[in-house]
């Protein structure tokens, strides 16, 4: 086959592998795959790799001939042994070497002669079996195959960066795919949900690119217009019903968490005394005095603060979400403070002021 055909076929395998196995492509490993797609022809002194490496190609051709040892399982095994140190230091480059080399052998099977894959056995491996369907080097049929592969590679290139699942996700825009993907990778990167949805309360149609905060009742928590809203297919548990949804991966995320024991402490104490140089989210569950009256009205299916008489649940709450609950003092429970940091953000400085805590209410004295 022509060098261009080998380069195109190795590129198709490289990009196709990225789409299926979802590894990150880069110019170095891609170039290595193309380079090693020429390497089996080192047994021909007139080939692109044979000319500069004539001191190897000439003896190989005289001793073994063309498409024998370099196009065999033995040749692949020798290459794997030589390249094996890269497997531990740069695995993508290792697989690019092996994959590029194999791509040459595989497409040479479609040549009229085939290859001596099991050399020194004289059995030749061809694909397809009928000679009229095989390709002659430089023929019109090879040019058609080459042009088809170039078109295929052009279409495959965007899919290689998205992955097979990501490509299907972009086409289908299915919310369940977004949810499953986020659950698997949450905490590793910032994510945005490209969303078209219907507000279950007002029936308003919404379109937004909403930052994703977390998961909730088989749905996602997003930030919309500065407020946390739940997205999912249950009207009982979610504020927004998704029509179309695509999860978009952002920059790397670093999450730092701090647990705070709230026994005998009020939410007012937490908000007043928590000093930090970054914004944060609050998660946790507090048990409080059941006789304490809180003047709140929650008609939304999801709210960052959920009050159930003797229990307060915080789920990605901000300080401003606690306004009606500040007077509640915990009998027991804890709050997790989550800091979400971007690349280049300064370190978290979390501390509580040295102010004395408010005295424990008399109704709680016998509970400690």
N, C-alpha and C positions, 0 to 999 in steps of 0.2 A: 504494500500500500504506500501511497504518497505520504510524505511527512505531514502535510496539511491535514490529511485524513486522520492520521494518528493523533495529532494535536487536538483536532475537533472531538474525537471520540474520548480521549482522556479528559477533556474539559466537561463533556456531557456526564461522564461517570463522577467526576469531582463535584460538580454542581448538584447532580442527582443525589449523591451521597449526603451532601449538606442539607438538602431538602428532607430526606428520609430520616437521617440520624441526627439532624439539627446541630451539627458542629459549626463553629464560626469559620468562615472562609477568610483567607488573607492572601495578598499577592505572592508572598514567598512560597507558601505551600502549593498554591495554584501553579506557579511557575515551575516548581520542582516536579509536579505531576506531569506537566507537558514535557519537560526535559527528559524524564525517565521513560516517557512513551516512545522516545526515539532509541533508547539504549539497547534493546534486543538486536537492533541492526548493526551493532558494533562488530558483528561477524562479516560485514561487507566493507572493504576498504574505501569504496566510492560513496558510502552513505554519509549523512550529515555528521554523525558521531564517529564514523569509521575513519574519515579523513584526518581530523585532528589527533585521533588516537590510533594512528596507523600501526604503531609498534605493538598494539594489542590485536587490531582487526586483521592484519595480514597473517599472523600465525594462526588465529582462530579459523580463518577461511581455509587455509591450507590443511589444517588438521581435521576440522569437523565439517566444513561446508556451511551453506546458508540454511537458516531456520532449523537448526538441530539443537545443540546444547543450550544456546542462548534463548531459544524459544521453547524450552522444556521445563518440566517440574524441577529438574536438577538446577537449572539456571535460576529459577525463582527462589529455590531454597538457599542457594549461595548468596543471592542478593539479600534475603531476609537476615541471614547470619551477619553479613557485612554491615547492614543498616541497623541491627538490633540495638546498639547503644542509644540511638535516637528515640527508641520506644519509651525510654525512661526519662529523657530530657525534653523531647519535642515530639510527642506521639503523633500529632497531626502531620508533621513532616515525614515521619516513618511511614505512615499509611499512604501518604502522597507518593512516596518512592515506590512502594510495593504496588499500589493501585495503578499508577502510571505505567509501570513496567508490564503489569498484567493486561492492561488495556490494549497494548500493542499486540500481545500474543492472541488475545481474544478476537480482535478484528482481523488479524492475519488468518484466522481459521476460515474466514469468509472468502479468502483468496482461492483461486483455482487449485493451487498446489496444496494448501493447508499447511499445518505445522507438525513437526515431530515432537508432540507434547510429552510423550513417554520415552524419549530418546534415552538409551541407545536402542530401544525397540523400533523396528521399521514401521510400526503402525502410525499412519498419519491421521490427524484429527481435522475434520472439515465441518463447516457449518455455514449454510445448509448442506444436506447430503447430495442433492441433485446438482450436477455440475453447471447446468444452465442458469441456476440462480446465484452462482458465485460470481465474484468480482475479479476482473482482470485489471492489473495495475495500470493506472492512467487512462482507463476506458471511460466512455461516456457514462456508463452505469456508476462508476466510482465518483464521477463529478456530481451526479444527481444525489448520491448518498452523502457526499461532502456538503453540498448546499443544504440538504435537509437537516443535517446535524447542526450546521451553523444557525439555521432558523430555530431549531429546537433549543439550542444553548441560549439564544437570545431570550426565548420565552421562559427558560428555566432559571435564568439569572435572578430575577426578583424573588422567585420561589425559594431560592437557596438561602436567602437572608431571613425569610419568614419561617421556613420549615414547612413540612407538609401540613401539619396541623394548623400552623399560622395562616398558610395560604387558603385552606378550606375555611378557616375562621373568617378571613377577609371576604370570602365569597358568600358564605352562609349567614354571617353576622348573627350567630346563634348565642343567646345569653348563657345557656348551659355550658357551652365550650369555654366562654369567658370565666364562668364561675369555677369550673374544674381546673383550668389553667392557673388561676390566681391562688387557689387553695394549695396547689403544689409548690408554688414559688414565692408565696408572700414572705415579706421580710428581707428579700434579696435585692429588690429594685423598687423604684417608684413606678407606680402604674396609673394609667389614666383609662377611663372607660368612655369610649366614643359611643354616646347613648342617644337613642330615640325612645321615649317612654311616655306613658300616660299616668298622670297623677290619680291614684285611686280615690282620693277624697274630692277633688275638684273637677276631674276628667280633663284637666289641661294637658295639652300635648307639649312635651318638653324635648329639646335637643340641646346637648351639652357635651363638652369634654370634661368629665368630672374626675378629680383625683379619687383613687380608691383607697379607703382606710382599712377595711377588714371584711370578714365574712360574718353572715348573720342569717340563721334559719334558712339554709340552702339558698341564700342570696348574698348580695354584696352591700357594704356600707360605702357610700360615696359622699363627697362634699359638694353640695349644690347651693349656690348663692350664699356661701359662708356657713351653711347648716348641714349637719349630718343627716342623710336620708338613706333609707334602705331600698334596694332594688331587687325585685324577685317576682315570682309568679303566684305567690300567695297573697291574696288581698287581706288576709287576717294578720300577716306578719310584716308586710312591706308597704312602703309609701308609694313606690313607683312600679308600674308594670312595664317590663322591657318589651319593646317592639323590635328594635335592632340594637345589637351591642357588639362592640369590638374592643378587646383588651389591648392596650398599647403599652409596650415596655419602655420605661424611661431609664434614667441614669441609676447607678448603683446606690443602694440605700443601706445605711447603718443605723440599727435600732439599739438604743441603750435604755434599759429598764431599771426602775428602782421601786422596791416594795416599801410601803409605809403602813405600819400598824396603826389602825384607827381606834383601838379600844379606848373609850373615854374621851375621844376627841371629836370635835364637830367639823363639818365640812367648811365652816367659816374659818376655823383654825388652819385647815389644809390650804385653802386659797390664800389666806393672809400671810402665812408663814413660809409657803413654798417659794423659794427664790431660785430662779434659774435664768440662764442667758439664752435659752431656746424655748420655742413654743413646745407644748406637750399635750398628750392625750391622757385621760384618766380612765382606767378600767378596774372594776372590782365589785364587791358585794358587801354591803353593810347591814347589820341588824340593829334596828333602832327601837325606841319606845313606841309601841303600837298606839298609845293614846295621844301621841303628838299629832296635831292637825297641821297639814300642809295645804296651803291655798293654791292648788294647781289644777289645771284642766287639760288632760291629754287626750285629744281626739285623734291624733296621728297613730298609725299602727306601730311605728317605731319612733323612739325618742332616745337620745344619748343618756338620759336619766329616767329610769323607770322606778316608780314608787308603788309599793304594794302593801301599805299599812305598816308592817313591821320590818320591811326589807327595802333597801334602795340598791338598785343595780346601776352601775356606771359602765357604759360601753362606748368608748371613743368620745367621751365627754370633754368639753373644754371648760375653762373656769367660768365663762359667761353662761354656760348651760346650768350651773348650780345655783343661780340667783334665788329661786324659791325654796331651796333646800338647805341654805347655809346654817339654819338654826338646828338642824338635826345632829344629834350626838350619837355616836355608835356605841352599842353595848359590846359588840365584837365585830371583827371584820378587818379587811385590809384593802388598800388601793394600790394598784400598779401604775406608776407614772412612766409613760413611754415618750422618749425623745427620738424624733426621726431626723437624721442628719444626712446632708448631701456631701458630695466630694468637696473638700476644701473648707467645710464648716469647722469652726474652732471646737475644742473639746467641751463637753458638758460640765458645768459647774453647778452641782445640785447641793443645796444646803437649806437648813431650816433656821429661821432667826432664833435668837436666844431669848425671845420674849417668853415669859411664863405662860403656861397653858391656862385656859379658863378652868375654874373649879368644876368638878364633876357634879352634875345636877343631882339633887337629893333623891329623885326617883330611881337613880341608877346605883346609889350607894350600896345597896344590898346585893347587887348583881355582879360585883367584882370580887 
